């Protein structure tokens, strides 16, 4: 294959990807889809430029218009997160976490957080497992050199155990408490643990990568109001912007966070995505509250309908979730359809896109992250497509047919494509006339 043929093949594959998602039910909790105005901002000439430093204090020329866009982005973000200080230069949620560690801790300091098995993200992980010395390679331990310890976890409540955590904080006297996770169904107990954190002199941070949209929409919880010093986040999950990062914090931490961002962790900060984020935040200012309300309603409704069909949806006694995510223990079906990886692949054959996920008790029951006992479902993207509670019934039907009735996924795929045809437009955003997953031709 020659060079030109390779370029044609690349374009063909990208178009096939768009076509696939236009005929799929996208349920990955860490994904969303941006509007056409956001996409147009991200393909601007900003993508070719550099702008190191703070707006209007750059060390590059030619930035005067990019500076103004970034300042608008900062204003919008400050309003949405009710924050004294915001920095939109982090290029991802992982980068935002590393910036937080840099500003608030030194290598060797102790951080208390959630383990990956209980929803924590790899950026919160240690260098090696505290119990087995197995290599983990978590950002906090491997990159910043933190001594990572874990919050006690209540498996019944699917949350941090407040009483046991209070005791552990007093015993360890950690330097940083890191709340938030990649899988957390219910608000974390920041307010309940803030006094004991102050008692031992610990800073409080909160990884809002998954729930930043819920927080900006006034739902789930208000970390800064509840006692957090800073919120680190990404901008492309429940907040439907481009892939980027942000930090919101109390004013007293502004200078430390600025320096920890540049020059410590970021040089150029992807100005095209700052522009796209600014547009996404403007959309969210207008439509965000209605959007996140429906996201949570859909998650609860999907949890209930799947539970009614015999699926072991976690936390049924707590109405399944208060976020965009539900978690399903798939082990009761392992003899018929396998475990998490097997189910993920089986559903993908029908164009239902989700991911396998560790359950809090998987390691104890000798299951591994490569094929764990759970699957994770998110409702952010299907809500953007205009789906509501009624559509959650249809989605649950597809799950039942594929996993319980064991229909061939390829046969159900045809019905899913027909179902999706009614949900091609994006909602809760500025209108453009383009389909949600349409490939945009540039003339």
FIFI-306847 format. One record per atom (N, C-alpha, C): residue in one letter; y, x, z. Coordinates in steps of 0.02 Angstrom, whole numbers, plus 32768, in hexadecimal, padded with zeros to 4 digits. Layout:
REM residues N
AYXZ/...
This chain:
REM residues 443
X7FC4802B8000/X800080008000/X803E802C8000/X806A80227FCE/X80A780487FC9/X80DC80327FFC/X811380567FFD/X81498048802E/X816480028025/X81737FEE7FE7/X81907FAC7FDB/X815E7F757FED/X811E7F827FDE/X80EB7F517FEF/X80E57F49803B/X80EE7F80805F/X80EC7F7C80A8/X81267F5280C4/X81617F5B80A6/X819A7F3380BB/X818E7EE980AD/X81737EDA8073/X81627E958062/X812E7E788092/X80FE7EA280A5/X80CA7E8C80D4/X80E97E7E8119/X81177EA8812E/X81397E9D816E/X815C7E59816D/X81837E4C8137/X81A77E0D8133/X81777DD28131/X813F7DDA810E/X810E7DA4810A/X80F07D96814F/X80E17DCA8175/X80C47DC181B8/X80F57D9F81E7/X81357DB181E2/X81677D92820D/X816C7D4781FC/X816B7D3781BC/X816E7CF181A8/X81317CCA81C0/X80F67CEA81BD/X80BA7CC981D6/X80BE7CBC8221/X80DD7CEB8244/X80E77CE2828D/X81137CA48299/X814A7C9F8275/X81767C65827C/X81507C24826D/X81297C268238/X81037BEB8224/X80D17BD8825B/X80AF7C0A8277/X807F7BFD82AC/X80A07BDB82E8/X80DA7BF682FE/X80FB7BD88338/X81187B938329/X81297B8782EA/X81407B4582D7/X810A7B1182D9/X80CB7B2782DC/X80937AF982DF/X806C7AFF8321/X808B7B208353/X80697B2D8392/X80887B0683CC/X80647B068404/X80807AEF8443/X808C7B2D846D/X80CA7B458471/X80D97B848493/X80E37B7984DE/X80B57B958505/X80B47B88854D/X80B87BC88577/X80CC7C00855A/X80D27C3D8581/X81117C3985AC/X81087C4285ED/X813E7C36861D/X81767C6A8617/X81687CA385FA/X819A7CD885F4/X81BE7CD785B1/X81B67CA2858A/X81D57C9F8548/X81FE7C5F8540/X822B7C62850F/X82527C2884FA/X82657C3484B1/X82907C0A8496/X82A77C138451/X82F27C098450/X83167C35842D/X835F7C31842B/X83777C0383F3/X83B37BEB83FB/X83D37BC183C8/X83EB7BEC838E/X83FA7BCB8356/X84147BF0831C/X84567C13832B/X84877BF4834F/X84C47C198360/X84B67C598388/X84857C5783B4/X84737C9483DA/X84557CC883AA/X84297CB2837E/X840A7CE0834E/X843E7D008321/X846F7CD9830D/X84A47CF482E1/X84CC7D2A8304/X84D87D218345/X84FB7D55836B/X84D37D958370/X84917D8E8377/X84677DC98382/X845C7DF28342/X84687DD48307/X84607DFB82C9/X84A37E1282AE/X84D77E1082D8/X85197E2782C3/X851D7E7382C1/X85557E8D82AA/X855F7ED582A8/X85607EF582ED/X85667ECC8321/X85627EE78365/X85217F0E836F/X84ED7EFC834A/X84AC7F1C8354/X84AC7F65833E/X84E07F7A8319/X84E37FBF8301/X850F7FEB832C/X852F7FD08360/X85657FF38382/X8554800883C9/X857C803783E3/X857580508427/X85B3803E844F/X85A880338490/X85E1802484BC/X85CF80368504/X85C880768511/X85B6808B8555/X85EE807D8586/X85DB806A85C3/X860D805F85F7/X861F801685FF/X865280098627/X86697FC68638/X869A7FAD8602/X869D7F6C85F4/X86CC7F5385C2/X87137F6B85CF/X87347F808599/X87787F9A8599/X877F7FDD85BC/X87457FFB85CE/X8744803F85EA/X870B806685CA/X8703805D858A/X86CB807B8566/X86D780C58558/X86A080E78549/X86A4812C8532/X8696813084E6/X869B80F784C4/X869580F2847C/X86D280CD8460/X86E580DF8422/X871A80BA8400/X86FC808083D8/X8727805483C1/X8711801D8396/X86F17FE383BB/X87017FDC83FB/X86DD7FAA8424/X87097F6F8439/X87467F69841F/X87747F38843C/X875B7EF08436/X87397EE08400/X87207E9B83F8/X86E07E918421/X86B67EC48422/X867A7EC0844B/X868C7EBA8495/X86C07EDD84A9/X86D77ED884EF/X86EA7E908500/X870E7E7084D3/X87257E2B84E1/X86E97DFB84E6/X86B77E0584BB/X867B7DDC84BE/X86577DE78501/X86527E258515/X862F7E338554/X86547E168590/X86967E18858F/X86BD7DFA85C5/X86B47DAF85C9/X86B07D8F858E/X86A17D47858D/X865B7D3A85AB/X862B7D648599/X85E77D5F85B2/X85E77D6585FF/X860D7D958619/X86127D9E8662/X862F7D618684/X86637D458667/X86827D098684/X86517CCE8687/X862E7CC4864F/X85FE7C8D864D/X85C67C978680/X85AC7CD48684/X85767CE286B3/X858D7CDB86FC/X85C97CF2870B/X85E37CEC874F/X85E87CA48764/X85FF7C798736/X86047C318746/X85C07C128751/X85907C228725/X854F7C028729/X85287C178768/X85307C56877C/X850B7C6F87B6/X85357C7187F5/X85737C5887F0/X85A07C56882A/X85A07C99884D/X85AA7CCE8825/X85A57D12883E/X85E87D35883C/X85F47D5F886F/X86317D878870/X86307DBC8839/X85F57DD7882C/X85EE7E0E87FD/X85B27E0287D0/X85BA7E0F878F/X85837E0B875F/X85877E478731/X854E7E62871F/X854A7E9786ED/X85187E8086B8/X852E7E7D8679/X85027E678643/X84EA7EA28618/X84F17EDE8631/X84DB7F18860B/X84917F298610/X846D7F158644/X84257F238644/X84047F078605/X83D77F2E85E8/X83BA7F1985A8/X837B7EEF85B0/X83647EE585EF/X83287EBC85FB/X83257EAB8645/X82F67E808656/X82EA7E71869C/X82CE7EAD86C1/X82A27ED386A0/X82867F0F86C0/X82BD7F4186CE/X82EA7F4A869F/X83237F7786A9/X834F7F5E86E2/X83587F1C86E7/X83807F00871E/X83617F108762/X831F7F0C8766/X82FE7F1D87A5/X83077F6787B7/X82FF7F928785/X83077FD98791/X834E7FEA87A7/X837F7FC9878A/X83C57FD2879E/X83CE7FBD87E7/X83AF7F8687FA/X83B37F6F883F/X83967FA2886F/X835B7FBD885D/X833D7FF18888/X836B802E888D/X838980418855/X83B5807C8854/X83F280728881/X840E8036887F/X844A802988A5/X843C802288F0/X840380058902/X83F67FF28947/X83C88021896D/X83A3804C894B/X83728076896C/X837280BD8952/X834D80E78976/X833F812B895F/X82F48135895D/X82DC81648934/X829481718933/X827A817F8979/X8241815F8988/X8224816689CA/X8233812B89F8/X8266810489E7/X827680C98A0F/X823E80958A0A/X823C80688A3B/X820880358A3D/X82237FF38A20/X81FD7FD689F2/X820E7F9589D6/X81D57F6489E5/X81E77F2989FC/X81B77EF48A08/X81BF7EC089D1/X81877EAF89B0/X818B7E828977/X81477E5E896E/X813F7E3C8936/X81017E188927/X80D47E4188FA/X80937E46890A/X80667E6A88DE/X80597E44889D/X80427E67886C/X80347E49882B/X80027E108831/X7FD27E17885E/X7F9F7DE48867/X7FBB7DA38884/X7FF57DA888A3/X80167D6D88BF/X80567D5B8899/X80597D6E885A/X80917D5B8830/X80C37D908821/X80C17DC98846/X80F27DFD883B/X80EE7E1C87F6/X81257E3B87E1/X812A7E5A879F/X811A7EA487A5/X81047EC2876D/X80F37F09876D/X812F7F348781/X816B7F1D8775/X81A67F44878A/X81AD7F4887D5/X818A7F1C87F9/X818B7F1E8842/X81527F48885F/X81277F618834/X80E97F80884A/X80F17FC78863/X80C07FDE888A/X80BF802388A3/X80A48052886E/X80A68092887E/X808780C48853/X803C80BD8854/X802180B68891/X7FDA80AA889A/X7FCF807388CD/X7F97805488CC/X7F87802088FB/X7F88803B8942/X7FAC801A8971/X7FAE803189B6/X7F6A803289D7/X7F3C800689C0/X7EFA800189E0/X7EC5802E89C1/X7EC58033897E/X7E8E8056895C/X7EA480968939/X7EE580A38935/X7F0080DD8911/X7EF480D988C6/X7EE0809E88AC/X7ED980948864/X7F1D80988842/X7F2080BA8809/X7F6080C087E5/X7F77807C87CC/X7FB4806A87DB/X7FD2802B87C4/X800B80388794/X8035806987A3/X806C807A8776/X80A6804A8778/X80B0802887B0/X80E87FFA87B6/X812B801E87B4/X815D7FFE8798/X819F801C8790/X81BB803487D3/X81B8800A8806/X81D6801B8847/X81B8805B8863/X81768062885D/X8155809D8879/X815580D9884A/X814280CE880B/X813A810687DC/X817B812187C2/X81AC80F687B7/X81EC810B879A/X821F811D87D0/X822580F18802/X825980FC8835/X823D811A8876/X81FC811F887D/X81DF814088B7/X81E3811988F7/X81E480D788F4/X81E780AF8930/X81A180A88950/X81A180A28991/X8164809389B7/X815E804789B9/X8134802C898F/X81307FE38985/X80FC7FC589B4/X81137F9489DB/X80E67F6D8A07/X80ED7F2489F3/X80C07EFA8A0E/X80BD7EB589F5/X80CA7E818A2B/X80ED7E4C8A16/X80F57E128A41/X80B17DF28A4E/X80A47DDA8A8A/X80697DB08A95/X80707D6F8A6D/X80387D578A54/X80397D1E8A26/X800D7CE68A40/X80277CA88A3B/X80027C6D8A4F/X7FE47C4D8A10/X7FA37C548A07/X7F837C3C89C9/X7F847BF089C4/X7F847BCE89FC/X7F867B8589FB/X7FCA7B6C89E4/X7FFF7B8C89FD/X80437B7889EC/X805D7B9B89AD/X80387BCC8995/X804B7BF3895A/X80917C108962/X809B7C30899C/X80DD7C4B89AA/X80D77C8189E0/X810D7CA489EB/X81117CD78A20/X81097CB58A64/X80E17CD28A8F/X80D77CB98AD2/X81117CD08AFE/X813D7CA38B12/X817B7CB58B34/X816E7CD68B77/X81437CBA8BA0/X81377CD58BE3/X81197D1B8BDF/X80E67D238BB5/X80C77D658BAF/X80F67D978B8E/X811F7D808B5F/X814F7DAC8B3E/X81847DC48B70/X819B7D978B9B/X81CD7DAA8BCE/X81B27DE28BFA/X81737DDA8C0E/X81547E0D8C38/X814E7E508C13/X813B7E4D8BD4/X81327E8A8BAD/X81747EAD8BA0/X81A97E868B95/X81EB7EA48B8B/X82017ECA8BC9/X81F67EAC8C02/X82097ECE8C41/X81DF7F0D8C4D/X81A07F0B8C39/X81747F458C43/X81857F7E8C13/X81907F6D8BD3/X819B7FA08BA0/X81E47FB88B9C/X82137F8B8BAC/X825A7F998BA3/X82687FB28B5B/X82577F898B2A/X82607F9F8AE4/X82AA7FA58AD2/X82B67FCA8A9C/X82FA7FD28A83/X830E7F9A8A53/X82DC7F7C8A33/X82EA7F478A01/X82B47F128A04/X82CA7ED38A04/X829C7E9B89F8/X82A87E8389B1/X82747E818989/X827A7E698944/X82547E28893D/X82797DF18938/X825C7DAF892C/X82577DA388E1/X823C7D6888CF/X82337D578889/X81F17D728870/X81DC7D5A8835/X819B7D6C881A/X81957D5687D2/X815E7D6887B3/X814E7D50876F/X812A7D0D8772/X81097D0087AA/X80E97CBF87B4/X80FC7CA887FA/X812D7C7B87FE/X81387C5B883E/X814D7C148833/X81257BE98851/X812B7BA18844/X81617B82886F/X81707BA288A8/X819D7B8488DA/X81D17BB888EF/X820D7BA18904/X82417BD08919/X82297BFF8950/X823F7C3E894C/X822D7C6E897F/X82597C6889BD/X823F7C7989F7/X82637C6D8A36/X82987CA28A46/X82CA7CA78A1C/X83007CD78A28/X83267CC68A68/X833D7C888A6C/X83657C738AA5/X833E7C7A8AE6/X82FE7C6A8AE5/X82D57C6F8B22/X82CC7CB68B3A/X82D07CE78B0C/X82C47D2D8B1D/X83037D588B1C/X833C7D3A8B0B/X837A7D628B05/X83917D7E8B48/X83897D588B7E/X839F7D718BC0/X83767DAD8BD7/X83357DAA8BCD/X830B7DE28BE2/X83187E1F8BB5/X83297E138B76/X833C7E4A8B49/X837B7E6D8B63/X83AC7E458B75/X83EA7E638B91/X83DC7E888BD2/X83AF7E6D8BF9/X839D7E8B8C39/X83857ED38C31/X835F7EE08BFB/X83457F248BF0/X836D7F4B8BBC/X83A47F2D8BA3/X83CF7F508B73/X83B57F528B2C/X838B7F228B1A/X836F7F228AD6/X839C7EFB8AA6/X83A27F158A69/X83C37EF08A33/X83917EBC8A19/X83AD7E8789FA/X83847E5389DD/X83937E4D8992/X83607E558969/X83677E4B8921/X83377E13890B/X83447DFA88CF/X831D7DC088B7/X83147DC7886C/X82D57DCC8857/X82C57DCF8810/X82C27D8887F4/X82F57D7587CF/X82FA7D3187B4/X82E97D2F876A/X82C37D608752/X82B47D62870A/X829A7D2086F1/X826C7D018716/X824E7CC286FF/X827A7C86870D/X82A07C878742/X82C27C4A8758/X830E7C4F8752/X83277C7F872B/X83707C878725/X83907C47870A/X83707C2686DA/X838B7BE886C0/X838B7BB086F3/X83557BAD871A/X83517B7A874F/X83897B848782/X83967BC38793/X83CC7BD287C3/X840F7BC287A5/X841A7BD78767/X845B7BCA8746/X84677B7F873D/X84317B588737/X84377B108731/X843B7AEC8773/X843F7B1287AB/X84467AF487ED/X84067AD9880A/X83CC7AF287F2/X838C7ADB880B/X83657B15882B/X832E7B068846/X82FF7B358864/X831A7B5388A4/X83487B8488A1/X83687B9E88DD/X83A77BC488C9/X83CF7BD788FC/X840E7BFC88F1/X840A7C3D8917/X83ED7C7188FA/X83DF7CAF891F/X841B7CCE8942/X84547CD28920/X848E7CF2893F/X84A77CCA897B/X84A77C898974/X84BC7C5E89AB/X848C7C6289E5/X844C7C6D89D7/X84197C6F8A0B/X84127CB38A2C/X84377CE58A14/X84367D268A36/X84277D628A0C/X84177D5A89CC/X84097D9489A2/X84487DBB8994/X84407DFD898E/X84777E29897B/X84807E2C8930/X84497E25890C/X844C7E2A88C2/X84137E0388A3/X841F7DEA8867/X83EC7DC9883E/X83E57DF187FE/X83A97E0987F1/X839A7E2987B0/X83757DF68785/X837E7DFB8744/X83607DC7871B/X835C7DDC86D2/X83327DB986AD/X83337DBA8664/X83537D7A864C/X835C7D74860B/X83867D3E85F1/X83647D1585BA/X83217D1685B9/X82FF7CF68581/X82C27CCD8596/X82C37CB485D4/X828B7C8B85EB/X82A67C4485F8/X82B27C328637/X82D17BF08642/X831A7BF0862E/X83387C2B8627/X837A7C328608/X836C7C4585BF/X83787C188590/X83617C23854B/X83907C4E8521/X83997C8C8535/X83C27CBA850F/X83987CEF84ED/X83B87D2384D2/X83937D5A84B3/X83747D8584E9/X83477DB184D6/X83287DDD8507/X835A7E11851F/X836C7E0B855E/X839F7E36857D/X83987E3085C8/X83C67E4D85EE/X83C47E498636/X84097E3E8654/X840B7E2E8694/X84497E2486B9/X843D7E338702/X84737E418725/X84737E46876E/X84AF7E1F8788/X84A37DF487BA/X84D97DD187DC/X84D67DE58825/X85107DF08844/X850F7E0C8888/X854F7DFB88AE/X854C7E0C88EE/X85887E088918/X85B87E3F8905/X85F87E32890B/X862C7E6288F6/X86257EA68918/X860D7EA78955/X86087EE6897A/X85D87F178959/X85AC7EFF892D/X857C7F2A890C/X858F7F3B88C4/X85C97F2588AF/X85DC7F2A8868/X85DD7F728850/X85FE7F9E8873/X86057FE3885B/X85C38007885A/X85997FFD888D/X8557801E888E/X852C80068854/X852F7FC48845/X85077FAA880E/X85227FC087CA/X85647FC487C4/X85817FDD8785/X856880248776/X856A804F87A9/X85558095879F/X850A809A8794/X84E5806E87B5/X849D806F87AC/X848980578766/X84B5802E8748/X84A980188703/X84BB805086D2/X84FA806586D3/X8511809C86A9/X853680CF86D5/X8520810D86D5/X84F2812D86A5/X84AA813186BB/X8496811486F4/X84548121870F/X841B810586E5/X842280C786CB/X83EA80A686AA/X83F7808F8663/X84358089864F/X8446806F860D/X847A809C85EC/X847080A985AC/X84A480C98584/X84C58091855C/X84B7808D851C/X84CC805184F7/X84A38016850F/X84C17FDB8510/X849E7FA2852F/X84937F678500/X848A7F7684BF/X84747F44848F/X84A77F0B848A/X84E07F1B846D/X85197EED846C/X850B7EAD8446/X84DF7EAF8415/X84CE7E7283F0/X84AD7E3F841E/X84847E57844D/X84657E28847C/X84957E1184B2/X84C87E3984C1/X84FD7E2184ED/X85227DE784CB/X852F7DEF848A/X85507DB98465/X85257D7A8464/X84E47D838456/X84B77D498457/X84B27D29849B/X84B27D5384CF/X84B07D398514/X84EF7D118523/X85297D28850B/X85677D038517/X85637CBD84F9/X85487CB884BC/X85417C76849D/X850F7C4B84C4/X84D77C6984D8/X84A47C4584FE/X84C07C2B8540/X84E97C548562/X85087C3E85A1/X85397C058596/X855D7C08855D/X858B7BD1854D/X85637B908542/X852C7B95851D/X85017B5A8514/X84E77B418557/X84D37B6F8581/X84B77B5C85C1/X84EB7B3B85EE/X85297B5285E9/X855E7B328610/X85657AE885FF/X85577AD785C1/X855E7A9285AB/X851D7A6985B6/X84E47A8785A9/X84A67A6185A8/X84737A7685DE/X84827AAA8604/X84517AC9862F/X84337A9C8665/X845E7A758686/X84447A4C86BD/X84117A1986A4/X842179F8866D/X83F279C78651/X83B279E9863A/X83BA7A24861E/X83807A498604/X83507A5B863D/X83697A7C8672/X833C7A9386A6/X831E7A5886CD/X83447A2186D3/X832679E586F1/X82E879D086CC/X82EC79D08689/X82B379BB8661/X827B79EE8662/X828D7A2E8664/X825A7A638669/X822E7A5886A7/X824D7A4B86E0/X82287A41871E/X82017A00871C/X821F79CA8702/X81FB798B86FB/X81BD799386CF/X81C579B98699/X818C79C4866C/X815579EC868E/X81687A1F86B5/X81367A4786D7/X810E7A1C8709/X813179F3872F/X810F79C8875F/X80E27996873B/X80FC79798705/X80D5794786E0/X8097796686C0/X809F79A286A3/X806579C38684/X803279D686B9/X804A79EE86F3/X801B79FD8729/X7FF479C0873E/X801679888745/X7FF5794B875B/X7FC379318727/X7FD6793186E8/X7FA9791786B5/X7F6C794386AB/X7F75798586B0/X7F3B79B186AC/X7F0E79A986E9/X7F2C79A08723/X7F0579958761/X7EDC7955875C/X7EFB79218741/X7ED978E18739/X7E9E78E58709/X7EA0791686DC/X7E69791F86AC/X7E33794F86C5/X7E3979648704/X7E05798C8722/X7E1379D68726/X7E4E79ED8712/X7E5F7A338718/X7E767A43875F/X7E657A7F8776/X7E777A9587B9/X7EBD7AB487B7/X7EEF7A8A87B6/X7F357AA187B5/X7F487AB387FD/X7F627AF08804/X7F717B0A8847/X7FA97AE28867/X7FA47ADA88AA/X7FD87ABB88D4/X7FE27A7188C4/X7FAB7A4D88BA/X7FB27A0588AD/X7FD079E188E9/X7FC579FB8926/X7FE079DB8962/X802B79E48969/X80487A0E893E/X80917A19893E/X80B07A0488FC/X809079D688D9/X80A979BD8899/X80AA79F58865/X807E7A27886D/X806F7A5B883C/X80A37A928835/X80E37A808834/X81167AB38826/X815C7A988833/X818A7AC7883D/X81D27AB6883D/X81F67AE08808/X81CF7B0287DE/X81ED7B2C87AA/X81D57B168765/X81D87B428735/X81C27B3486F1/X81797B4386E6/X81567B5A871B/X81147B778714/X80E07B4F873A/X80A57B48871C/X806B7B318741/X80337B648738/X80067B668768/X7FCF7B968769/X7F8E7B6F8770/X7F5E7B818746/X7F1E7B5D8746/X7EE57B8D8756/X7EBC7B7B8786/X7E7E7B9F8795/X7E497B868764/X7E337BB18738/X7E067B9D8702/X7DBD7BAC8712/X7DB07BC6874F/X7D6D7BDF875E/X7D377BA9875F/X7D4B7B6B876C/X7D187B36876C/X7CFB7B2A8726/X7D1E7B4386F3/X7D077B3986AD/X7CE97B788690/X7CDE7BAC86BA/X7CCA7BED869F/X7C887BEB867A/X7C5A7BC0868F/X7C197BBD866D/X7C207B9F8627/X7C527B75861E/X7C5B7B5385DD/X7C8A7B7A85AF/X7CC27B9385CA/X7CF57BB2859F/X7D0C7BF685B6/X7CEF7C1085EC/X7D017C538603/X7D3B7C538634/X7D5A7C8D863C/X7D927C96866B/X7DD47C998645/X7E077CB48666/X7E4B7CAF864C/X7E557CCA8606/X7E3B7D0685F9/X7E427D2385B6/X7E1E7CF98582/X7DE37CE28593/X7DBB7CBA8564/X7DDF7C798554/X7DFC7C5A8588/X7E207C1B857E/X7E5F7C278556/X7E837C5D8565/X7EBF7C6E853F/X7EAF7C7484F5/X7E7A7C9884E4/X7E677CA2849E/X7E4E7C62847D/X7E2A7C3A84A3/X7E107BFB8488/X7E4A7BCC8477/X7E7A7BC684A4/X7EB47B9B8498/X7EDF7BB6845F/X7EE47BF88459/X7F0B7C158423/X7EEF7C0283DF/X7EAE7BFB83DA/X7E8F7BE7839B/X7EA67BA18386/X7EBD7B7983B6/X7ED87B3783A7/X7F247B3683A4/X7F427B7283A9/X7F8C7B7983A9/X7FAC7B5D83E9/X7F887B628421/X7FA67B598462/X7FAF7B9F847F/X7FEE7BB2848A/X7FFD7BF7849C/X80107BFA84E6/X7FE57C1A850E/X7FF37C268555/X7FD37C688568/X7FD47C7985A8/X7FB67CB885BC/X7F897CB285F9/X7F577CDE85FB/X7F2C7CE58636/X7F567CFC8671/X7F3F7CF086AE/X7F667D0586E8/X7F397D0F8725/X7F467D44874A/X7F237D4F8789/X7F317D1787BB/X7EFF7D0387DF/X7F087CD68818/X7F0B7D008858/X7F2B7CE8888C/X7F337D1188C9/X7EF17D2A88E6/X7EBA7D0788D9/X7E797D1A88F6/X7E4B7D3B88C4/X7E637D498888/X7E377D648854/X7E187DA88867/X7E407DD6887F/X7E267E19888F/X7DF17E1488C5/X7DFD7DE988F6/X7DCC7DDF892C/X7D8A7DC48911/X7D8E7D9E88DB/X7D517D8288BD/X7D397DAA8881/X7D517DEA887E/X7D397E1B884D/X7D487E078805/X7D847DEA87FC/X7D9C7DDE87B8/X7DD77E0C87A9/X7DE17E1C876A/X7E107E4F8755/X7E477E2F872B/X7E807E508726/X7EB97E348700/X7EA97E2B86B6/X7E797E51869C/X7E687E4A8655/X7E467E088646/X7E227DEE8676/X7E037DAC866E/X7E037D8986B2/X7E3E7D7286C7/X7E457D56870A/X7E2E7D0E870E/X7E387CF08749/X7E217CAB8753/X7E547C768742/X7E8F7C8B872C/X7EC37C598721/X7EE57C5D86DD/X7F097C2886CE/X7F377C278694/X7F7A7C0E86AD/X7FAF7C27868E/X7FF37C1586A0/X80137BEE8667/X80357BB88679/X80557B8C8648/X809F7B84865A/X80CA7B898628/X81127B7E8632/X812C7B498603/X815E7B24861A/X81787AEB85F3/X81BE7AF885D6/X81D77B3585D9/X821B7B4285C2/X82257B358577/X81F67B4F854F/X82007B4B8506/X81F07B0584EB/X81BC7AE68505/X81AD7AA284EB/X81E47A7184FF/X82067A7E8536/X823F7A538548/X82787A5C8517/X82847A998502/X82B77AA684CF/X82A77A81848D/X82687A758482/X82537A528445/X82597A06844B/X827179EE8484/X827D79A7848C/X8245798184AD/X821279A584C5/X81DA798284E5/X81EC796D852C/X81D179338540/X81DD79198584/X819A790585A3/X819D78DD85D8/X816078CE85FD/X812978AF85D2/X813B788585A4/X81097864857A/X80E278978551/X810578CA8539/X80E378FD8511/X80B47928853B/X80C1792C857C/X8093795285A7/X804E793285A8/X804B78F085A0/X800B78CD859B/X7FE578E4855D/X800878EA8525/X7FE8790084E7/X7FCE794884EE/X7FF67973850C/X7FE279B98514/X7FA479BD8541/X7FA379968577/X7F68799485A3/X7F2B797B857D/X7F34794D854F/X7EFC79358526/X7EDE796E84FE/X7F09799884E1/X7EF079D084B9/X7EC87A0084E5/X7EE17A0F8522/X7EBC7A3A8550/X7E777A1D8560/X7E7679DC856D/X7E3779BB857F/X7E0679BF8545/X7E1D79B48508/X7DF179B584CE/X7DD279FA84C4/X7DFC7A2E84CC/X7DE57A7284BD/X7DBC7A9084F5/X7DD07A858534/X7DB17AA8856C/X7D7C7A7F8592/X7D837A3D8593/X7D527A1385B7/X7D2279F38586/X7D3E79D38552/X7D1279B48520/X7CF479E784F0/X7D137A2384EF/X7CFC7A5C84C6/X7CFB7A4C847C/X7D2E7A298465/X7D367A22841D/X7D487A6683FF/X7D3A7A7083C0/X7D4B7AAF839F/X7D977AB6839C/X7DB27AEE83B4/X7DFB7AF783B3/X7E197AEF836D/X7DF57B05833A/X7E107B0182F6/X7E1A7AB982DF/X7DF17A8B82FA/X7DF87A4582E9/X7E337A26830E/X7E3B7A38834D/X7E737A1F8374/X7EB57A3B835A/X7EB37A77833D/X7EEE7A988322/X7F117A6B82EF/X7EED7A4882C7/X7F0B7A1C8295/X7F3379E482B6/X7F1879C982EC/X7F3D79948310/X7F7A79B08333/X7F7679EE834B/X7FAF7A0E836B/X7FE87A198339/X7FD57A2F82FD/X80077A3982C9/X802A79F782B8/X800479C182B3/X8021797F82A5/X804E796982DF/X80387975831C/X806079658357/X80A2798B8357/X80A079CC8347/X80DB79F68349/X810F79E48313/X80F979C482DF/X812879B582A8/X8162798B82C1/X8158796382F5/X818E7939830F/X81BE795F833C/X81AC799D834C/X81D479C4837D/X81E67A08835F/X82127A05832E/X82277A42830B/X826F7A55831A/X82957A288335/X82DC7A358342/X82E67A4F8389/X83197A798392/X832B7A9183D4/X835B7A6183F6/X83527A598437/X837D7A2E8460/X83A17A588494/X83D27A3A84B5/X83F97A5B84EA/X841C7A9A84D0/X84377A958493/X845A7ACE8476/X848A7AB48441/X84B37AE28426/X84E07AD083F0/X84B87AC483B0/X84C77A90838C/X84A07A7D8351/X84AC7AAD8317/X84787AB582ED/X847F7AE182B4/X845E7AC68275/X84317A95827C/X840D7A7C8242/X83CF7AA48231/X83C17AD88258/X83867B01824C/X834E7AED827C/X83107AF48265/X82D77AE68291/X82D17B1D82C6/X82B17B0B82FC/X82AD7B398335/X828E7B7C8324/X82577B7A82FE/X82327BB882EE/X82397BCB82A5/X826E7BB38286/X82797BC1823F/X828B7C0B8234/X826F7C288200/X82827C6C81ED/X82C67C6981C9/X82F67C8F81E1/X833A7C8D81C5/X83407CC1818D/X83487CA88152/X83547CD48118/X839C7CED8119/X83A67D2D810C/X83E97D498107/X83F67D5780BD/X84287D3580A2/X84357D3C805A/X844E7D82804A/
